[in-house]
């Protein structure tokens, strides 16, 4: 691996009920790079992503063991406030889930709950993040319309702005473009490439083309195990494992 | 008998009983639904679901008997003296209490469904903004669920307003305009049930009862229109 590791996962095992979902997963996610987690559906890639900000806590039948270090802090065994850990990661889900509020408040919400309530500051910050995702010009005259009145592509960009508003240093994206039209997908992908100068980006995808376009580091998962991982250039041009080779050839999906 | 009728005491009694029932049942249902869907272990919900269904299926006359045996003496012996009044217990409050218990399963059932149909991802994204679980519930889930909550309450309201036998058995049926919850009342459905077919020898009594039935219908429809309008307004703004 080149560069510094932002997230360090050691021997992560995860069960949902009796099902073994993640099997002894160990990997390092490099800082300020785009890491792509690839694999067929049901291989555990979304679960791996969610365990990074402990959304797995929500479900009582989920059991996690192992260690996840984020900048040296083991987030699975820490006294740190879980909301503080989560704030450091912006989450972008498969389909956009705007909050049931207007466009402005969708971005302002995260700022408000972390104590920034000054109106002028809020306005500036909201504008800043909406500009960052190229949405400002489209919505500046309708900030008080409900977020659900936006198109799906706009909603997804709004969700990205919302995730960035709490000033995370990691962005977790779970198949962020799978519900989007090609043009919105392109905007989101380009945004990720712009953002990696400041953020560590982890993207789950099952689109090989997308992975090739954006990945700096690639992780290939199959049935809960990491089969192969490495810098994207090596991973795509010279895969070592048979399973990876056939996946990259498109023999299964 | 001059052939003149007044409906005011009955309408007021009905409103009293209904409002008390909803005030008692509403918070209980909302908090229970939040607990069962957000905090309790899944097994608790699995146990509670059939329990709620059974409660919803109990015939209302059973609730009436239970009201006479348990609620009326309780109100007469404990609640009345609390306010320095000597009463029998047959009162608006007893009616409201019995009704509240009767409508809880209906409201609760809908509320549980409402909360369960909110996608979990909405909770996940809000948590990842640094919200606590309670903030998620307060700022996001309750807002998202608002139309459903209004629907659930208005169904409970309509049921409570039209419920006849259980209320009739505990409310006292005294034709007087009630001015407090500890006084007896005489709700509209009880009026119709007690008198239709009994008092028809009196001239124009049947027309008066027919009008009472119409008033009952119109009020229930009004409740529903108001709740539709509320839902419409909220959905337009979110």
Interface residues (C-beta under 8 A of the other chain):
Chain A: X50 X53 X55 X58 X60 X61 X83 X84 X86 X87 X89 X90 X91 X93 X94 X95 X97 X99 X100 X101 X102 X109 X110 X113 X114 X146 X148 X159 X162 X163 X165 X166 X172
Chain B: X41 X42 X119 X120 X121 X122 X123 X124 X125 X126 X127 X128 X129 X130 X131 X132 X135 X139 X140 X143 X144 X236 X237 X238
